[in-house]
Amino acid sequence: DRLTQGFEYSDCWVEDSRMVVLNAMDARERGARIETRTACTALKRRDGLWSATIEPLDGTPYTVTARAVVNAAGPWVDRLLGRAIPGE
């Protein structure tokens, strides 16, 4: 009863580097800000929005706010989910 969301990881063959570029280009055309060479080091849900701490490889961490978060971390999905919902 306490679970309200589900996650699935499925693996298949795809030219993943090209798929990532195409998805990023499409997202940018729809208003997304694309950040490369960064890590999401923390996620918090507050007042219907997500607050994400982003850490560039060569810079100072900063925070962004979003209505939605897409966890496309592949086999590392649990690591990112653990940042969003610690202790689950």
MILUM-667769 format. One record per residue (C-alpha): residue number from 1; residue in one letter; x, y, z. Coordinates in Angstrom, 3 decimals. Example, Ala and Ser with C-alpha at 12.3 -4.5 7.8 and 13.67 -1.06 7.14 Angstrom:
REM MILUM-667769
@nr->1 rest->A u->12.300 v->-4.500 w->7.800
@nr->2 rest->S u->13.670 v->-1.060 w->7.140
***
This chain:
REM MILUM-667769
@nr->1 rest->D u->0.000 v->0.000 w->0.000
@nr->2 rest->R u->2.911 v->2.392 w->0.625
@nr->3 rest->L u->4.300 v->2.043 w->-2.915
@nr->4 rest->T u->2.892 v->4.520 w->-5.405
@nr->5 rest->Q u->5.481 v->4.312 w->-8.180
@nr->6 rest->G u->7.255 v->1.572 w->-10.071
@nr->7 rest->F u->10.524 v->1.424 w->-11.962
@nr->8 rest->E u->11.747 v->-0.882 w->-14.677
@nr->9 rest->Y u->15.153 v->-1.418 w->-16.225
@nr->10 rest->S u->15.223 v->-3.295 w->-19.498
@nr->11 rest->D u->18.291 v->-3.927 w->-21.550
@nr->12 rest->C u->18.534 v->-4.261 w->-25.303
@nr->13 rest->W u->20.915 v->-3.356 w->-28.095
@nr->14 rest->V u->20.832 v->0.200 w->-29.361
@nr->15 rest->E u->23.349 v->2.737 w->-30.606
@nr->16 rest->D u->23.151 v->4.427 w->-27.222
@nr->17 rest->S u->25.457 v->7.362 w->-27.883
@nr->18 rest->R u->23.336 v->8.447 w->-30.852
@nr->19 rest->M u->20.103 v->7.902 w->-28.921
@nr->20 rest->V u->21.374 v->10.100 w->-26.080
@nr->21 rest->V u->22.296 v->12.907 w->-28.481
@nr->22 rest->L u->18.937 v->12.746 w->-30.264
@nr->23 rest->N u->17.021 v->12.754 w->-26.976
@nr->24 rest->A u->19.045 v->15.720 w->-25.700
@nr->25 rest->M u->18.460 v->17.653 w->-28.920
@nr->26 rest->D u->14.719 v->16.997 w->-28.751
@nr->27 rest->A u->14.577 v->18.002 w->-25.086
@nr->28 rest->R u->16.485 v->21.234 w->-25.802
@nr->29 rest->E u->14.027 v->22.084 w->-28.582
@nr->30 rest->R u->11.244 v->21.678 w->-26.012
@nr->31 rest->G u->12.886 v->24.028 w->-23.517
@nr->32 rest->A u->15.176 v->21.774 w->-21.490
@nr->33 rest->R u->18.576 v->22.947 w->-20.365
@nr->34 rest->I u->21.146 v->20.302 w->-21.288
@nr->35 rest->E u->24.111 v->19.865 w->-18.955
@nr->36 rest->T u->27.006 v->17.601 w->-19.866
@nr->37 rest->R u->29.834 v->16.328 w->-17.678
@nr->38 rest->T u->27.753 v->16.770 w->-14.532
@nr->39 rest->A u->26.504 v->14.554 w->-11.740
@nr->40 rest->C u->23.241 v->14.782 w->-9.842
@nr->41 rest->T u->24.444 v->14.529 w->-6.241
@nr->42 rest->A u->21.151 v->15.157 w->-4.423
@nr->43 rest->L u->17.419 v->15.218 w->-5.130
@nr->44 rest->K u->14.617 v->16.520 w->-2.940
@nr->45 rest->R u->10.884 v->16.840 w->-3.550
@nr->46 rest->R u->9.295 v->19.938 w->-2.057
@nr->47 rest->D u->5.970 v->21.688 w->-2.711
@nr->48 rest->G u->5.331 v->19.701 w->-5.893
@nr->49 rest->L u->8.759 v->20.453 w->-7.397
@nr->50 rest->W u->12.114 v->18.698 w->-7.511
@nr->51 rest->S u->15.279 v->20.389 w->-6.317
@nr->52 rest->A u->18.424 v->18.804 w->-7.755
@nr->53 rest->T u->22.001 v->19.532 w->-6.782
@nr->54 rest->I u->24.158 v->19.376 w->-9.896
@nr->55 rest->E u->27.928 v->19.030 w->-9.695
@nr->56 rest->P u->30.015 v->19.771 w->-12.793
@nr->57 rest->L u->33.324 v->17.943 w->-13.144
@nr->58 rest->D u->35.166 v->21.241 w->-13.321
@nr->59 rest->G u->33.052 v->23.659 w->-11.308
@nr->60 rest->T u->31.009 v->24.541 w->-8.264
@nr->61 rest->P u->27.820 v->22.598 w->-7.465
@nr->62 rest->Y u->24.543 v->24.426 w->-8.073
@nr->63 rest->T u->20.842 v->23.723 w->-7.607
@nr->64 rest->V u->18.113 v->23.541 w->-10.244
@nr->65 rest->T u->14.351 v->23.181 w->-9.832
@nr->66 rest->A u->12.117 v->21.066 w->-12.068
@nr->67 rest->R u->8.557 v->19.799 w->-12.279
@nr->68 rest->A u->9.776 v->16.343 w->-13.296
@nr->69 rest->V u->12.905 v->14.221 w->-13.108
@nr->70 rest->V u->13.688 v->11.441 w->-15.567
@nr->71 rest->N u->15.961 v->8.820 w->-14.118
@nr->72 rest->A u->17.743 v->7.396 w->-17.150
@nr->73 rest->A u->20.717 v->6.125 w->-15.177
@nr->74 rest->G u->20.520 v->2.609 w->-16.618
@nr->75 rest->P u->22.144 v->0.064 w->-14.319
@nr->76 rest->W u->22.821 v->2.845 w->-11.783
@nr->77 rest->V u->19.115 v->3.659 w->-11.385
@nr->78 rest->D u->19.151 v->2.530 w->-7.732
@nr->79 rest->R u->22.020 v->4.874 w->-6.885
@nr->80 rest->L u->20.144 v->7.914 w->-8.186
@nr->81 rest->L u->16.849 v->6.757 w->-6.666
@nr->82 rest->G u->18.616 v->6.409 w->-3.301
@nr->83 rest->R u->19.457 v->10.106 w->-3.476
@nr->84 rest->A u->15.829 v->10.985 w->-4.184
@nr->85 rest->I u->14.279 v->8.787 w->-1.516
@nr->86 rest->P u->16.952 v->7.997 w->1.113
@nr->87 rest->G u->16.260 v->4.949 w->3.246
@nr->88 rest->E u->13.792 v->3.333 w->0.833
***
